[in-house]
């Protein structure tokens, strides 16, 4: 059991109406980021480029779709 002399002081929270929370007591980094990685730079770089190549085609399709929609709307308003 804990000694009665070593009690923690009770925290009283006061709402001052601000929307931003006080985060000054939080650790500066998440604990999992301190662990580091066992991967080499080459493995990390390869993983990055694999993910980039995987998303390149869907990104180009989305951009092409937006360009086509823009051109259609531009032509419609140009003819009016």
Number of C-alpha atoms within 10 A of each C-alpha: 3 6 6 7 6 7 8 7 6 6 6 6 6 6 7 6 6 7 7 6 6 8 8 7 6 8 8 8 8 9 8 7 8 8 8 7 8 7 9 9 9 9 10 12 11 12 12 12 11 12 10 11 11 11 11 11 11 11 11 11 11 11 12 12 12 12 12 12 12 12 12 12 11 11 11 10 9 8 6 5
